[in-house]
């Protein structure tokens, strides 16, 4: 083989981060209908408590009730 490897083509509007958009996240949470939401891997945990009554605010080192 010679030359440069082929470069991927990107279609506007698609991404490959593996993370859901906020709209898709709302759809998934509504479909699953969890008893509790505990946002862990997020930069915006307040978004969950602002949008869902059953979301728990988590603080580093502070125990939470999982019952």
mmJSON file of the N, C-alpha and C atoms, coordinates in Angstrom:
{"data_MODEL":{"atom_site":{
"group_PDB":["ATOM","ATOM","ATOM","ATOM","ATOM","ATOM","ATOM","ATOM","ATOM","ATOM","ATOM","ATOM","ATOM","ATOM","ATOM","ATOM","ATOM","ATOM","ATOM","ATOM","ATOM","ATOM","ATOM","ATOM","ATOM","ATOM","ATOM","ATOM","ATOM","ATOM","ATOM","ATOM","ATOM","ATOM","ATOM","ATOM","ATOM","ATOM","ATOM","ATOM","ATOM","ATOM","ATOM","ATOM","ATOM","ATOM","ATOM","ATOM","ATOM","ATOM","ATOM","ATOM","ATOM","ATOM","ATOM","ATOM","ATOM","ATOM","ATOM","ATOM","ATOM","ATOM","ATOM","ATOM","ATOM","ATOM","ATOM","ATOM","ATOM","ATOM","ATOM","ATOM","ATOM","ATOM","ATOM","ATOM","ATOM","ATOM","ATOM","ATOM","ATOM","ATOM","ATOM","ATOM","ATOM","ATOM","ATOM","ATOM","ATOM","ATOM","ATOM","ATOM","ATOM","ATOM","ATOM","ATOM","ATOM","ATOM","ATOM","ATOM","ATOM","ATOM","ATOM","ATOM","ATOM","ATOM","ATOM","ATOM","ATOM","ATOM","ATOM","ATOM","ATOM","ATOM","ATOM","ATOM","ATOM","ATOM","ATOM","ATOM","ATOM","ATOM","ATOM","ATOM","ATOM","ATOM","ATOM","ATOM","ATOM","ATOM","ATOM","ATOM","ATOM","ATOM","ATOM","ATOM","ATOM","ATOM","ATOM","ATOM","ATOM","ATOM","ATOM","ATOM","ATOM","ATOM","ATOM","ATOM","ATOM","ATOM","ATOM","ATOM","ATOM","ATOM","ATOM","ATOM","ATOM","ATOM","ATOM","ATOM","ATOM","ATOM","ATOM","ATOM","ATOM","ATOM","ATOM","ATOM","ATOM","ATOM","ATOM","ATOM","ATOM","ATOM","ATOM","ATOM","ATOM","ATOM","ATOM","ATOM","ATOM","ATOM","ATOM","ATOM","ATOM","ATOM","ATOM","ATOM","ATOM","ATOM","ATOM","ATOM","ATOM","ATOM","ATOM","ATOM","ATOM","ATOM","ATOM","ATOM","ATOM"],
"id":[1,2,3,4,5,6,7,8,9,10,11,12,13,14,15,16,17,18,19,20,21,22,23,24,25,26,27,28,29,30,31,32,33,34,35,36,37,38,39,40,41,42,43,44,45,46,47,48,49,50,51,52,53,54,55,56,57,58,59,60,61,62,63,64,65,66,67,68,69,70,71,72,73,74,75,76,77,78,79,80,81,82,83,84,85,86,87,88,89,90,91,92,93,94,95,96,97,98,99,100,101,102,103,104,105,106,107,108,109,110,111,112,113,114,115,116,117,118,119,120,121,122,123,124,125,126,127,128,129,130,131,132,133,134,135,136,137,138,139,140,141,142,143,144,145,146,147,148,149,150,151,152,153,154,155,156,157,158,159,160,161,162,163,164,165,166,167,168,169,170,171,172,173,174,175,176,177,178,179,180,181,182,183,184,185,186,187,188,189,190,191,192,193,194,195,196,197,198,199,200,201],
"type_symbol":["N","C","C","N","C","C","N","C","C","N","C","C","N","C","C","N","C","C","N","C","C","N","C","C","N","C","C","N","C","C","N","C","C","N","C","C","N","C","C","N","C","C","N","C","C","N","C","C","N","C","C","N","C","C","N","C","C","N","C","C","N","C","C","N","C","C","N","C","C","N","C","C","N","C","C","N","C","C","N","C","C","N","C","C","N","C","C","N","C","C","N","C","C","N","C","C","N","C","C","N","C","C","N","C","C","N","C","C","N","C","C","N","C","C","N","C","C","N","C","C","N","C","C","N","C","C","N","C","C","N","C","C","N","C","C","N","C","C","N","C","C","N","C","C","N","C","C","N","C","C","N","C","C","N","C","C","N","C","C","N","C","C","N","C","C","N","C","C","N","C","C","N","C","C","N","C","C","N","C","C","N","C","C","N","C","C","N","C","C","N","C","C","N","C","C","N","C","C","N","C","C"],
"label_atom_id":["N","CA","C","N","CA","C","N","CA","C","N","CA","C","N","CA","C","N","CA","C","N","CA","C","N","CA","C","N","CA","C","N","CA","C","N","CA","C","N","CA","C","N","CA","C","N","CA","C","N","CA","C","N","CA","C","N","CA","C","N","CA","C","N","CA","C","N","CA","C","N","CA","C","N","CA","C","N","CA","C","N","CA","C","N","CA","C","N","CA","C","N","CA","C","N","CA","C","N","CA","C","N","CA","C","N","CA","C","N","CA","C","N","CA","C","N","CA","C","N","CA","C","N","CA","C","N","CA","C","N","CA","C","N","CA","C","N","CA","C","N","CA","C","N","CA","C","N","CA","C","N","CA","C","N","CA","C","N","CA","C","N","CA","C","N","CA","C","N","CA","C","N","CA","C","N","CA","C","N","CA","C","N","CA","C","N","CA","C","N","CA","C","N","CA","C","N","CA","C","N","CA","C","N","CA","C","N","CA","C","N","CA","C","N","CA","C","N","CA","C","N","CA","C","N","CA","C","N","CA","C","N","CA","C"],
"label_alt_id":[null,null,null,null,null,null,null,null,null,null,null,null,null,null,null,null,null,null,null,null,null,null,null,null,null,null,null,null,null,null,null,null,null,null,null,null,null,null,null,null,null,null,null,null,null,null,null,null,null,null,null,null,null,null,null,null,null,null,null,null,null,null,null,null,null,null,null,null,null,null,null,null,null,null,null,null,null,null,null,null,null,null,null,null,null,null,null,null,null,null,null,null,null,null,null,null,null,null,null,null,null,null,null,null,null,null,null,null,null,null,null,null,null,null,null,null,null,null,null,null,null,null,null,null,null,null,null,null,null,null,null,null,null,null,null,null,null,null,null,null,null,null,null,null,null,null,null,null,null,null,null,null,null,null,null,null,null,null,null,null,null,null,null,null,null,null,null,null,null,null,null,null,null,null,null,null,null,null,null,null,null,null,null,null,null,null,null,null,null,null,null,null,null,null,null,null,null,null,null,null,null],
"label_comp_id":["UNK","UNK","UNK","UNK","UNK","UNK","UNK","UNK","UNK","UNK","UNK","UNK","UNK","UNK","UNK","UNK","UNK","UNK","UNK","UNK","UNK","UNK","UNK","UNK","UNK","UNK","UNK","UNK","UNK","UNK","UNK","UNK","UNK","UNK","UNK","UNK","UNK","UNK","UNK","UNK","UNK","UNK","UNK","UNK","UNK","UNK","UNK","UNK","UNK","UNK","UNK","UNK","UNK","UNK","UNK","UNK","UNK","UNK","UNK","UNK","UNK","UNK","UNK","UNK","UNK","UNK","UNK","UNK","UNK","UNK","UNK","UNK","UNK","UNK","UNK","UNK","UNK","UNK","UNK","UNK","UNK","UNK","UNK","UNK","UNK","UNK","UNK","UNK","UNK","UNK","UNK","UNK","UNK","UNK","UNK","UNK","UNK","UNK","UNK","UNK","UNK","UNK","UNK","UNK","UNK","UNK","UNK","UNK","UNK","UNK","UNK","UNK","UNK","UNK","UNK","UNK","UNK","UNK","UNK","UNK","UNK","UNK","UNK","UNK","UNK","UNK","UNK","UNK","UNK","UNK","UNK","UNK","UNK","UNK","UNK","UNK","UNK","UNK","UNK","UNK","UNK","UNK","UNK","UNK","UNK","UNK","UNK","UNK","UNK","UNK","UNK","UNK","UNK","UNK","UNK","UNK","UNK","UNK","UNK","UNK","UNK","UNK","UNK","UNK","UNK","UNK","UNK","UNK","UNK","UNK","UNK","UNK","UNK","UNK","UNK","UNK","UNK","UNK","UNK","UNK","UNK","UNK","UNK","UNK","UNK","UNK","UNK","UNK","UNK","UNK","UNK","UNK","UNK","UNK","UNK","UNK","UNK","UNK","UNK","UNK","UNK"],
"label_asym_id":["A","A","A","A","A","A","A","A","A","A","A","A","A","A","A","A","A","A","A","A","A","A","A","A","A","A","A","A","A","A","A","A","A","A","A","A","A","A","A","A","A","A","A","A","A","A","A","A","A","A","A","A","A","A","A","A","A","A","A","A","A","A","A","A","A","A","A","A","A","A","A","A","A","A","A","A","A","A","A","A","A","A","A","A","A","A","A","A","A","A","A","A","A","A","A","A","A","A","A","A","A","A","A","A","A","A","A","A","A","A","A","A","A","A","A","A","A","A","A","A","A","A","A","A","A","A","A","A","A","A","A","A","A","A","A","A","A","A","A","A","A","A","A","A","A","A","A","A","A","A","A","A","A","A","A","A","A","A","A","A","A","A","A","A","A","A","A","A","A","A","A","A","A","A","A","A","A","A","A","A","A","A","A","A","A","A","A","A","A","A","A","A","A","A","A","A","A","A","A","A","A"],
"label_entity_id":["1","1","1","1","1","1","1","1","1","1","1","1","1","1","1","1","1","1","1","1","1","1","1","1","1","1","1","1","1","1","1","1","1","1","1","1","1","1","1","1","1","1","1","1","1","1","1","1","1","1","1","1","1","1","1","1","1","1","1","1","1","1","1","1","1","1","1","1","1","1","1","1","1","1","1","1","1","1","1","1","1","1","1","1","1","1","1","1","1","1","1","1","1","1","1","1","1","1","1","1","1","1","1","1","1","1","1","1","1","1","1","1","1","1","1","1","1","1","1","1","1","1","1","1","1","1","1","1","1","1","1","1","1","1","1","1","1","1","1","1","1","1","1","1","1","1","1","1","1","1","1","1","1","1","1","1","1","1","1","1","1","1","1","1","1","1","1","1","1","1","1","1","1","1","1","1","1","1","1","1","1","1","1","1","1","1","1","1","1","1","1","1","1","1","1","1","1","1","1","1","1"],
"label_seq_id":[1,1,1,2,2,2,3,3,3,4,4,4,5,5,5,6,6,6,7,7,7,8,8,8,9,9,9,10,10,10,11,11,11,12,12,12,13,13,13,14,14,14,15,15,15,16,16,16,17,17,17,18,18,18,19,19,19,20,20,20,21,21,21,22,22,22,23,23,23,24,24,24,25,25,25,26,26,26,27,27,27,28,28,28,29,29,29,30,30,30,31,31,31,32,32,32,33,33,33,34,34,34,35,35,35,36,36,36,37,37,37,38,38,38,39,39,39,40,40,40,41,41,41,42,42,42,43,43,43,44,44,44,45,45,45,46,46,46,47,47,47,48,48,48,49,49,49,50,50,50,51,51,51,52,52,52,53,53,53,54,54,54,55,55,55,56,56,56,57,57,57,58,58,58,59,59,59,60,60,60,61,61,61,62,62,62,63,63,63,64,64,64,65,65,65,66,66,66,67,67,67],
"pdbx_PDB_ins_code":[null,null,null,null,null,null,null,null,null,null,null,null,null,null,null,null,null,null,null,null,null,null,null,null,null,null,null,null,null,null,null,null,null,null,null,null,null,null,null,null,null,null,null,null,null,null,null,null,null,null,null,null,null,null,null,null,null,null,null,null,null,null,null,null,null,null,null,null,null,null,null,null,null,null,null,null,null,null,null,null,null,null,null,null,null,null,null,null,null,null,null,null,null,null,null,null,null,null,null,null,null,null,null,null,null,null,null,null,null,null,null,null,null,null,null,null,null,null,null,null,null,null,null,null,null,null,null,null,null,null,null,null,null,null,null,null,null,null,null,null,null,null,null,null,null,null,null,null,null,null,null,null,null,null,null,null,null,null,null,null,null,null,null,null,null,null,null,null,null,null,null,null,null,null,null,null,null,null,null,null,null,null,null,null,null,null,null,null,null,null,null,null,null,null,null,null,null,null,null,null,null],
"Cartn_x":[0.844,0.0,0.878,0.437,1.181,0.233,0.813,0.015,-0.627,-1.458,-2.161,-3.333,-3.625,-4.83,-6.068,-7.176,-8.388,-8.87,-9.373,-9.916,-11.418,-11.959,-13.407,-14.188,-15.367,-16.275,-17.225,-17.46,-18.359,-19.608,-20.747,-22.018,-22.494,-22.768,-23.199,-24.438,-24.452,-25.597,-25.377,-24.319,-24.008,-22.731,-22.631,-21.398,-21.137,-19.93,-19.563,-18.933,-19.434,-18.857,-19.275,-20.38,-20.909,-21.832,-22.019,-22.896,-24.2,-25.283,-26.589,-26.77,-27.589,-28.007,-28.969,-29.238,-30.18,-31.562,-32.018,-33.34,-33.39,-32.335,-32.3,-32.204,-31.472,-31.353,-32.71,-33.477,-34.828,-35.691,-35.621,-36.407,-36.043,-34.748,-34.297,-34.767,-34.612,-35.028,-36.537,-37.294,-38.755,-39.136,-38.428,-38.718,-38.378,-37.237,-36.813,-37.659,-38.011,-38.821,-38.205,-36.974,-36.303,-36.925,-36.775,-37.227,-36.339,-35.048,-34.088,-33.122,-32.699,-31.656,-30.493,-29.33,-28.139,-27.08,-26.995,-26.044,-24.606,-23.791,-22.41,-21.428,-21.489,-20.527,-21.095,-21.07,-21.637,-20.956,-20.895,-20.37,-21.488,-22.731,-23.88,-24.901,-24.544,-25.487,-26.755,-26.661,-27.833,-28.909,-28.512,-29.487,-30.477,-29.982,-30.849,-31.843,-31.372,-32.276,-33.238,-32.845,-33.746,-34.847,-34.589,-35.527,-36.281,-35.79,-36.41,-36.557,-37.779,-38.05,-37.332,-37.059,-36.443,-34.921,-34.326,-32.867,-32.271,-31.156,-30.461,-29.192,-28.994,-27.747,-26.667,-25.545,-24.447,-23.282,-22.75,-21.566,-20.451,-19.256,-18.101,-17.921,-17.896,-17.653,-18.878,-20.036,-21.265,-22.106,-22.41,-23.213,-24.607,-25.168,-26.54,-27.343,-28.632,-29.533,-29.98,-29.669,-30.035,-31.303,-31.949,-33.161,-34.378],
"Cartn_y":[-1.19,0.0,1.238,2.212,3.456,4.608,5.727,6.93,6.988,7.968,8.224,7.265,6.878,6.066,6.911,6.283,7.059,7.806,8.993,9.804,9.575,9.481,9.27,10.502,10.252,11.343,11.571,12.814,13.143,13.803,13.332,13.89,14.828,16.063,17.062,16.569,16.751,16.344,15.032,14.31,13.054,13.222,12.487,12.505,11.105,10.884,9.546,9.584,10.441,10.56,9.416,8.768,7.739,8.304,9.604,10.254,10.645,10.616,10.995,12.508,13.005,14.401,14.525,15.741,15.922,15.393,15.646,15.153,13.628,12.986,11.524,10.991,11.686,11.265,11.321,12.368,12.482,11.315,10.997,9.881,8.563,8.322,7.076,7.009,8.088,8.103,7.908,8.554,8.376,6.942,6.32,4.939,3.961,4.154,3.268,3.503,4.764,5.149,4.659,5.095,4.622,5.218,4.496,5.022,6.178,6.052,7.105,7.326,8.576,8.931,9.479,8.884,9.319,9.662,10.941,11.33,11.26,10.461,10.271,10.812,10.297,10.653,11.793,13.008,14.163,15.435,16.394,17.716,18.633,18.181,19.029,18.266,17.871,17.108,17.9,19.224,20.041,19.927,19.669,19.501,18.397,17.31,16.19,16.599,17.285,17.694,18.788,19.551,20.563,19.936,18.761,18.159,16.935,16.34,15.11,15.18,14.97,15.009,13.895,12.793,11.649,11.605,12.729,12.814,13.225,12.604,12.873,13.65,14.732,15.494,14.753,14.5,13.756,14.707,14.664,15.442,14.49,14.788,13.954,13.707,12.438,12.062,12.049,12.447,12.484,11.239,10.406,9.2,9.565,8.666,8.849,7.604,7.787,6.694,6.007,4.722,3.963,3.139,3.268,2.473,3.115],
"Cartn_z":[0.0,0.0,0.0,-0.72,-0.755,-0.48,-0.107,0.097,1.475,1.62,2.874,3.043,4.308,4.522,4.232,3.867,3.568,4.809,4.607,5.7,5.788,7.0,7.134,6.688,6.156,5.808,6.974,7.306,8.401,7.851,8.307,7.892,8.994,8.613,9.599,10.34,11.656,12.47,13.188,12.847,13.514,14.324,15.405,16.183,16.698,17.157,17.613,19.003,19.84,21.178,22.094,21.772,22.65,23.716,23.74,24.707,24.022,24.776,24.247,24.279,23.372,23.458,24.638,25.077,26.187,25.826,24.605,24.185,24.22,23.718,23.735,25.159,26.007,27.399,28.099,27.845,28.414,27.936,26.646,26.107,26.779,26.958,27.588,29.039,29.773,31.18,31.283,30.413,30.433,30.072,29.148,28.745,29.87,30.509,31.597,32.843,33.105,34.258,35.578,35.865,37.086,38.352,39.461,40.752,41.196,40.938,41.297,40.149,40.008,39.05,39.865,39.684,40.401,39.35,38.969,37.934,38.469,37.825,38.267,37.234,36.027,34.975,34.143,34.705,34.01,34.475,33.59,33.953,34.431,34.289,34.632,35.476,36.694,37.512,37.86,37.934,38.265,37.185,35.941,34.867,35.212,35.825,36.182,37.267,38.311,39.385,38.919,37.918,37.353,36.501,35.928,34.979,35.505,36.585,37.093,38.608,39.089,40.529,41.277,40.605,41.277,41.116,40.709,40.601,41.939,42.284,43.539,43.26,43.993,43.875,44.655,44.014,44.632,44.885,46.107,46.44,46.8,46.354,46.603,48.104,48.485,49.875,50.761,50.223,51.009,50.673,51.665,51.397,50.889,50.068,49.594,49.949,50.129,50.475,49.209,49.066,47.869,48.064,49.219,49.456,48.838],
"occupancy":[1.0,1.0,1.0,1.0,1.0,1.0,1.0,1.0,1.0,1.0,1.0,1.0,1.0,1.0,1.0,1.0,1.0,1.0,1.0,1.0,1.0,1.0,1.0,1.0,1.0,1.0,1.0,1.0,1.0,1.0,1.0,1.0,1.0,1.0,1.0,1.0,1.0,1.0,1.0,1.0,1.0,1.0,1.0,1.0,1.0,1.0,1.0,1.0,1.0,1.0,1.0,1.0,1.0,1.0,1.0,1.0,1.0,1.0,1.0,1.0,1.0,1.0,1.0,1.0,1.0,1.0,1.0,1.0,1.0,1.0,1.0,1.0,1.0,1.0,1.0,1.0,1.0,1.0,1.0,1.0,1.0,1.0,1.0,1.0,1.0,1.0,1.0,1.0,1.0,1.0,1.0,1.0,1.0,1.0,1.0,1.0,1.0,1.0,1.0,1.0,1.0,1.0,1.0,1.0,1.0,1.0,1.0,1.0,1.0,1.0,1.0,1.0,1.0,1.0,1.0,1.0,1.0,1.0,1.0,1.0,1.0,1.0,1.0,1.0,1.0,1.0,1.0,1.0,1.0,1.0,1.0,1.0,1.0,1.0,1.0,1.0,1.0,1.0,1.0,1.0,1.0,1.0,1.0,1.0,1.0,1.0,1.0,1.0,1.0,1.0,1.0,1.0,1.0,1.0,1.0,1.0,1.0,1.0,1.0,1.0,1.0,1.0,1.0,1.0,1.0,1.0,1.0,1.0,1.0,1.0,1.0,1.0,1.0,1.0,1.0,1.0,1.0,1.0,1.0,1.0,1.0,1.0,1.0,1.0,1.0,1.0,1.0,1.0,1.0,1.0,1.0,1.0,1.0,1.0,1.0,1.0,1.0,1.0,1.0,1.0,1.0],
"B_iso_or_equiv":[0.0,0.0,0.0,0.0,0.0,0.0,0.0,0.0,0.0,0.0,0.0,0.0,0.0,0.0,0.0,0.0,0.0,0.0,0.0,0.0,0.0,0.0,0.0,0.0,0.0,0.0,0.0,0.0,0.0,0.0,0.0,0.0,0.0,0.0,0.0,0.0,0.0,0.0,0.0,0.0,0.0,0.0,0.0,0.0,0.0,0.0,0.0,0.0,0.0,0.0,0.0,0.0,0.0,0.0,0.0,0.0,0.0,0.0,0.0,0.0,0.0,0.0,0.0,0.0,0.0,0.0,0.0,0.0,0.0,0.0,0.0,0.0,0.0,0.0,0.0,0.0,0.0,0.0,0.0,0.0,0.0,0.0,0.0,0.0,0.0,0.0,0.0,0.0,0.0,0.0,0.0,0.0,0.0,0.0,0.0,0.0,0.0,0.0,0.0,0.0,0.0,0.0,0.0,0.0,0.0,0.0,0.0,0.0,0.0,0.0,0.0,0.0,0.0,0.0,0.0,0.0,0.0,0.0,0.0,0.0,0.0,0.0,0.0,0.0,0.0,0.0,0.0,0.0,0.0,0.0,0.0,0.0,0.0,0.0,0.0,0.0,0.0,0.0,0.0,0.0,0.0,0.0,0.0,0.0,0.0,0.0,0.0,0.0,0.0,0.0,0.0,0.0,0.0,0.0,0.0,0.0,0.0,0.0,0.0,0.0,0.0,0.0,0.0,0.0,0.0,0.0,0.0,0.0,0.0,0.0,0.0,0.0,0.0,0.0,0.0,0.0,0.0,0.0,0.0,0.0,0.0,0.0,0.0,0.0,0.0,0.0,0.0,0.0,0.0,0.0,0.0,0.0,0.0,0.0,0.0,0.0,0.0,0.0,0.0,0.0,0.0],
"pdbx_formal_charge":[null,null,null,null,null,null,null,null,null,null,null,null,null,null,null,null,null,null,null,null,null,null,null,null,null,null,null,null,null,null,null,null,null,null,null,null,null,null,null,null,null,null,null,null,null,null,null,null,null,null,null,null,null,null,null,null,null,null,null,null,null,null,null,null,null,null,null,null,null,null,null,null,null,null,null,null,null,null,null,null,null,null,null,null,null,null,null,null,null,null,null,null,null,null,null,null,null,null,null,null,null,null,null,null,null,null,null,null,null,null,null,null,null,null,null,null,null,null,null,null,null,null,null,null,null,null,null,null,null,null,null,null,null,null,null,null,null,null,null,null,null,null,null,null,null,null,null,null,null,null,null,null,null,null,null,null,null,null,null,null,null,null,null,null,null,null,null,null,null,null,null,null,null,null,null,null,null,null,null,null,null,null,null,null,null,null,null,null,null,null,null,null,null,null,null,null,null,null,null,null,null],
"auth_seq_id":[1,1,1,2,2,2,3,3,3,4,4,4,5,5,5,6,6,6,7,7,7,8,8,8,9,9,9,10,10,10,11,11,11,12,12,12,13,13,13,14,14,14,15,15,15,16,16,16,17,17,17,18,18,18,19,19,19,20,20,20,21,21,21,22,22,22,23,23,23,24,24,24,25,25,25,26,26,26,27,27,27,28,28,28,29,29,29,30,30,30,31,31,31,32,32,32,33,33,33,34,34,34,35,35,35,36,36,36,37,37,37,38,38,38,39,39,39,40,40,40,41,41,41,42,42,42,43,43,43,44,44,44,45,45,45,46,46,46,47,47,47,48,48,48,49,49,49,50,50,50,51,51,51,52,52,52,53,53,53,54,54,54,55,55,55,56,56,56,57,57,57,58,58,58,59,59,59,60,60,60,61,61,61,62,62,62,63,63,63,64,64,64,65,65,65,66,66,66,67,67,67],
"auth_comp_id":["UNK","UNK","UNK","UNK","UNK","UNK","UNK","UNK","UNK","UNK","UNK","UNK","UNK","UNK","UNK","UNK","UNK","UNK","UNK","UNK","UNK","UNK","UNK","UNK","UNK","UNK","UNK","UNK","UNK","UNK","UNK","UNK","UNK","UNK","UNK","UNK","UNK","UNK","UNK","UNK","UNK","UNK","UNK","UNK","UNK","UNK","UNK","UNK","UNK","UNK","UNK","UNK","UNK","UNK","UNK","UNK","UNK","UNK","UNK","UNK","UNK","UNK","UNK","UNK","UNK","UNK","UNK","UNK","UNK","UNK","UNK","UNK","UNK","UNK","UNK","UNK","UNK","UNK","UNK","UNK","UNK","UNK","UNK","UNK","UNK","UNK","UNK","UNK","UNK","UNK","UNK","UNK","UNK","UNK","UNK","UNK","UNK","UNK","UNK","UNK","UNK","UNK","UNK","UNK","UNK","UNK","UNK","UNK","UNK","UNK","UNK","UNK","UNK","UNK","UNK","UNK","UNK","UNK","UNK","UNK","UNK","UNK","UNK","UNK","UNK","UNK","UNK","UNK","UNK","UNK","UNK","UNK","UNK","UNK","UNK","UNK","UNK","UNK","UNK","UNK","UNK","UNK","UNK","UNK","UNK","UNK","UNK","UNK","UNK","UNK","UNK","UNK","UNK","UNK","UNK","UNK","UNK","UNK","UNK","UNK","UNK","UNK","UNK","UNK","UNK","UNK","UNK","UNK","UNK","UNK","UNK","UNK","UNK","UNK","UNK","UNK","UNK","UNK","UNK","UNK","UNK","UNK","UNK","UNK","UNK","UNK","UNK","UNK","UNK","UNK","UNK","UNK","UNK","UNK","UNK","UNK","UNK","UNK","UNK","UNK","UNK"],
"auth_asym_id":["A","A","A","A","A","A","A","A","A","A","A","A","A","A","A","A","A","A","A","A","A","A","A","A","A","A","A","A","A","A","A","A","A","A","A","A","A","A","A","A","A","A","A","A","A","A","A","A","A","A","A","A","A","A","A","A","A","A","A","A","A","A","A","A","A","A","A","A","A","A","A","A","A","A","A","A","A","A","A","A","A","A","A","A","A","A","A","A","A","A","A","A","A","A","A","A","A","A","A","A","A","A","A","A","A","A","A","A","A","A","A","A","A","A","A","A","A","A","A","A","A","A","A","A","A","A","A","A","A","A","A","A","A","A","A","A","A","A","A","A","A","A","A","A","A","A","A","A","A","A","A","A","A","A","A","A","A","A","A","A","A","A","A","A","A","A","A","A","A","A","A","A","A","A","A","A","A","A","A","A","A","A","A","A","A","A","A","A","A","A","A","A","A","A","A","A","A","A","A","A","A"],
"auth_atom_id":["N","CA","C","N","CA","C","N","CA","C","N","CA","C","N","CA","C","N","CA","C","N","CA","C","N","CA","C","N","CA","C","N","CA","C","N","CA","C","N","CA","C","N","CA","C","N","CA","C","N","CA","C","N","CA","C","N","CA","C","N","CA","C","N","CA","C","N","CA","C","N","CA","C","N","CA","C","N","CA","C","N","CA","C","N","CA","C","N","CA","C","N","CA","C","N","CA","C","N","CA","C","N","CA","C","N","CA","C","N","CA","C","N","CA","C","N","CA","C","N","CA","C","N","CA","C","N","CA","C","N","CA","C","N","CA","C","N","CA","C","N","CA","C","N","CA","C","N","CA","C","N","CA","C","N","CA","C","N","CA","C","N","CA","C","N","CA","C","N","CA","C","N","CA","C","N","CA","C","N","CA","C","N","CA","C","N","CA","C","N","CA","C","N","CA","C","N","CA","C","N","CA","C","N","CA","C","N","CA","C","N","CA","C","N","CA","C","N","CA","C","N","CA","C","N","CA","C","N","CA","C","N","CA","C"],
"pdbx_PDB_model_num":[1,1,1,1,1,1,1,1,1,1,1,1,1,1,1,1,1,1,1,1,1,1,1,1,1,1,1,1,1,1,1,1,1,1,1,1,1,1,1,1,1,1,1,1,1,1,1,1,1,1,1,1,1,1,1,1,1,1,1,1,1,1,1,1,1,1,1,1,1,1,1,1,1,1,1,1,1,1,1,1,1,1,1,1,1,1,1,1,1,1,1,1,1,1,1,1,1,1,1,1,1,1,1,1,1,1,1,1,1,1,1,1,1,1,1,1,1,1,1,1,1,1,1,1,1,1,1,1,1,1,1,1,1,1,1,1,1,1,1,1,1,1,1,1,1,1,1,1,1,1,1,1,1,1,1,1,1,1,1,1,1,1,1,1,1,1,1,1,1,1,1,1,1,1,1,1,1,1,1,1,1,1,1,1,1,1,1,1,1,1,1,1,1,1,1,1,1,1,1,1,1]
}}}
